[in-house]
Amino acid sequence: MIKAIVYKSNTGFTKKYAELLSTETSLPHYSIEESDKHLQKDDKIIFLGCIMAGSIKGLRKAKQRYNIRAAAGVGMTEPSAEYLATLRKTNRLESMPCFYLRGGFDIDKLHGLSRLILSAANSAAAKKNGGNNTELNRADYVSSENLCELMDWYRRNN
Ligand SMILES: Cc1cc2nc3c(=O)[nH]c(=O)nc-3n(C[C@H](O)[C@H](O)[C@H](O)COP(=O)(O)O)c2cc1C
């Protein structure tokens, strides 16, 4: 039996998915930082982590502690089969159910290098988009519809 949803979130979008998934599955959700207080080593979990430079944050730690039955990366990239395949490969998730969820960004919640990197990426994207300089400072794609595939998997496997 899957015991809980464990997540790693930097600016809150992955946390929102964990909350939605928690409501739909009735499983409790814990951040990776506080999960130790509630879970035993090797407990079965679903892991959600934000993506930075292709890497799903918190995944390594979660793999060491828990029995991950399914993992999802939360990022800004537009969803596609290609991106999911890349995510699986980069994060060595070929042998387990793996999902990609589109999150969001909020420039005001970022600091230091992360803020710089995202600002630069946004300016480049704004210029590419027909040359007008409208920069996007926040976006939120989180929705329960995006959890359909993960929920299908959960219903089939629990
Ligand atoms: C420094 C940095 C690197 C990122 N790299 C990626 C990436 O490689 N792929 C992607 O899809 N999104 C990337 N993102 C976007 C985040 O994954 C996205 O904003 C996500 O929703 C953040 O989740 P959180 O709010 O739970 O931290 C990056 C964001 C930052 C700030």
The ligand as an SDF file (V2000), in Angstrom:
LIG
                    3D

 31 33  0  0  0  0  0  0  0  0999 V2000
   17.2250   27.7830  -12.2310 C   0  0  0  0  0  0  0  0  0  0  0  0
   15.9930   27.1070  -12.7990 C   0  0  0  0  0  0  0  0  0  0  0  0
   16.1320   26.0240  -13.6580 C   0  0  0  0  0  0  0  0  0  0  0  0
   14.9930   25.4120  -14.2160 C   0  0  0  0  0  0  0  0  0  0  0  0
   15.1530   24.3510  -15.0690 N   0  0  0  0  0  0  0  0  0  0  0  0
   14.0460   23.7730  -15.6320 C   0  0  0  0  0  0  0  0  0  0  0  0
   14.1830   22.6740  -16.5350 C   0  0  0  0  0  0  0  0  0  0  0  0
   15.2650   22.1820  -16.8310 O   0  0  0  0  0  0  0  0  0  0  0  0
   13.0510   22.1700  -17.0930 N   0  0  0  0  0  0  0  0  0  0  0  0
   11.7990   22.6650  -16.8110 C   0  0  0  0  0  0  0  0  0  0  0  0
   10.8220   22.1750  -17.3600 O   0  0  0  0  0  0  0  0  0  0  0  0
   11.6410   23.6860  -15.9330 N   0  0  0  0  0  0  0  0  0  0  0  0
   12.7340   24.2520  -15.3370 C   0  0  0  0  0  0  0  0  0  0  0  0
   12.5890   25.2880  -14.4480 N   0  0  0  0  0  0  0  0  0  0  0  0
   11.2240   25.7390  -14.0870 C   0  0  0  0  0  0  0  0  0  0  0  0
   10.7370   25.1110  -12.7660 C   0  0  0  0  0  0  0  0  0  0  0  0
   10.8950   23.7330  -12.7930 O   0  0  0  0  0  0  0  0  0  0  0  0
    9.2710   25.4630  -12.5730 C   0  0  0  0  0  0  0  0  0  0  0  0
    9.1950   26.8470  -12.3290 O   0  0  0  0  0  0  0  0  0  0  0  0
    8.5860   24.6650  -11.4650 C   0  0  0  0  0  0  0  0  0  0  0  0
    7.2000   24.8620  -11.5480 O   0  0  0  0  0  0  0  0  0  0  0  0
    9.0790   25.0680  -10.0860 C   0  0  0  0  0  0  0  0  0  0  0  0
    8.4130   24.2830   -9.1270 O   0  0  0  0  0  0  0  0  0  0  0  0
    8.3480   24.7170   -7.5980 P   0  0  0  0  0  0  0  0  0  0  0  0
    7.4980   25.9530   -7.5230 O   0  0  0  0  0  0  0  0  0  0  0  0
    7.7220   23.5770   -6.9000 O   0  0  0  0  0  0  0  0  0  0  0  0
    9.7380   24.9640   -7.1400 O   0  0  0  0  0  0  0  0  0  0  0  0
   13.6970   25.8980  -13.8840 C   0  0  0  0  0  0  0  0  0  0  0  0
   13.5730   26.9780  -12.9870 C   0  0  0  0  0  0  0  0  0  0  0  0
   14.6950   27.5740  -12.4460 C   0  0  0  0  0  0  0  0  0  0  0  0
   14.5210   28.7270  -11.4990 C   0  0  0  0  0  0  0  0  0  0  0  0
  1  2  1  0
  2  3  1  0
  2 30  2  0
  3  4  2  0
  4  5  1  0
  4 28  1  0
  5  6  2  0
  6  7  1  0
  6 13  1  0
  7  8  2  0
  7  9  1  0
  9 10  1  0
 10 11  2  0
 10 12  1  0
 12 13  2  0
 13 14  1  0
 14 15  1  0
 14 28  1  0
 15 16  1  0
 16 17  1  0
 16 18  1  0
 18 19  1  0
 18 20  1  0
 20 21  1  0
 20 22  1  0
 22 23  1  0
 23 24  1  0
 24 25  2  0
 24 26  1  0
 24 27  1  0
 28 29  2  0
 29 30  1  0
 30 31  1  0
M  END
$$$$
